[in-house]
Amino acid sequence: MKVLMLGRIGLLSGGGGDLIQIENTAKELRKLGVTVDIKTTFDVDVSAYDIVHVFQLDWSADNYFYSKMAKDNKKPLVLSPIHHNIDEVRKFDDTYAFDYRRISKIIFKDQFSRDVFKSFYRAIFDPSKLKPVLYSMFLGLRNMHITSLNSSDAVLVQTNAEASDLEKTYKVKLKKWKVVVNGVGEKFLEDKNYKNHFKFEDYIICVGRIEPRKNQLNIIEAVAKFREEENLDIRLVFIGKFNLLNHIEYTLRFKKALKKYDWITYISKVPYETMPDYYHFAKVGVSASWFETTGLTSLEALFCGTNAVASGERAKEYLGEYATYCVPDNIKSIKDALKAEYYSKRPVISSKIRHEYTWENAAKQTLEVYNELLGNKN
């Protein structure tokens, strides 16, 4: 079986949660004997593959062209939308905008028009993104997404809530959909002797790109209040790249906070195989994002014996009672959640979760769909 995985333009250089999902799913599928190629361009010979698997629906029109390529070549089309709740996205844009997003929220009330505006801004710096943007201006981004959904032979969602969100947002009835879990990499499953890379421990850790959606500035203020109230010297560690091109103002504010508070440690990037070390010696892993699909970093923290603070209803499908939940635009809510988890015992997650939420399992679930579409019995 030969599978073509298609991701948004710029994915391989910019990274993100969808890149983690694509690369890890592909890696595990190859172990199962599947040939997988990952591409992020419209210039690819689709006819050489048995299955076309498109990742990412939100914000981008790339999926429209990928879907058309698959259907023109009469190939089974699988779509992993990685769809976010549009009400949460709209609230974020309405209340926490920086840079050019301040303009988009004033000019446009429709979320899809805002997304086209943002994509046009990015295309100024990367002409390879211009074609999808121009098409979305004339065809309508929402209409293009509906075409992608209706063209798909199978839609693989991460949660049941995601399937409901898709049908509500686009007013469609999904023909065939299946929950395929996100998971942790094999490095998080190994019994190992963890190494502390700092001279301190029991810190609070936040992993993810430095950008408004990830809400690092509110996390900083919440930790500052927690430290003051409890009179504790709690350290805060951030791991994640800056997104300077799209978030200049937010980046500058984050750097200002780094200078203001000497208890913050910032690391741009660490080798993936050492990430369990950084989680393990933290007491709490916090993800107070304005919107997420599953809260993958919280899951990684739990696998390393670290308490979790998360936001959003969708994360609850994965984390359940293993996390304390916060409201991203409420600093007191974040602070109280951090306090609750900081003083709690470290988690011991069930064997069910350890076996269910892995990329190996995600690949097996994905392969079942591929086989069904190809009419394979095994």
Secondary structure, DSSP 8 states (H G I E B T S, - for coil): -EEEEE--TTHHHH--HHHHHHHHHHHHHHHTT-EEEEE-SS---GGG-SEEEEE--TT-SHHHHHHHHHHHTT--EEEE-----HHHHHHHHHHS--TTHHHHHHH--SHHHHHHHHHHHHHHH-GGGHHHHHHHHHH-HHHHHHHHHHH-SEEEESSHHHHHHHHHHHT---SSEEE----B-GGGTS-------SS--SEEEEES-BSGGGTHHHHHHHHHHHHHHHT----EEEE--B-TTT-HHHHHHHHHHHHH-TTEEEES---GGGHHHHHHTEEEEE---S--SS-HHHHHHHHTT-EEEEESHHHHHHHGGGEEEE-TT-HHHHHHHHHHHHTS------HHHHHHSBHHHHHHHHHHHHHHHHT---
